[in-house]
């Protein structure tokens, strides 16, 4: 079985920026070119307007430099840093037309990625000391997966599969088509490289997965009590992952069941963007 390797992060982000700038600028920024003198220079600061975990600053740098190569964009924090409200994230200086043209695209990406990192850190903090590891999922906005999963890492999570190409996860429909959980695992172990993970909804399926020698057992939508029973049943013969409907209110109890991993789709599916402003300080 042949699979394509995952895209390099920088290559993926560069392609994302190509699309984002083309979408916003099109044939040109008619407002900035109409009202801003070509020789006018601006300086300003990018500021956090609420507490956050920073993520995406290197990509904002590339956006500004792509539009106006001679601009100066100096980050004042690092991705992954905890940032207080009012803190300066970066300082900018350069031709006003270009900086204004790049402003929205840079802010959109930075606000979105920092929002993902900020929510991720809240989940990571909620399970601190339990030994459970937080994972993201494939529930991402199309085209933004590499960036979104980068942001979860900045928040302290680990990446699950980047895509269908880099890991086997047998779910209910795979089992239905194959005829049984055991048969699905058997086929995967023959044909696919790496570890085989299988989703289980019941303790009966968990027993089947253990007998089939699955490497990882995903315990889907189980209560903490059922999770504890599943972990005991598996008895370290496979790694365990809890998933399904996990919230900030429930994740601690899930982690205390003894599972190895907890995957949370809402990290990338529904994290709110944080508030970041770009304020112009001087022009000349």
Helices and strands as residue ranges (DSSP letters): H 9-25, H 30-35, E 41-48, E 52-53, H 57-67, E 72-75, E 82-83, E 88-95, H 96-126, E 133-135, H 145-155, G 164-166, E 168-170, H 172-178, H 181-191, E 196-200, H 203-211, E 216-220, H 224-234, E 239-243, H 251-255, E 261-263, H 266-269, E 276-283
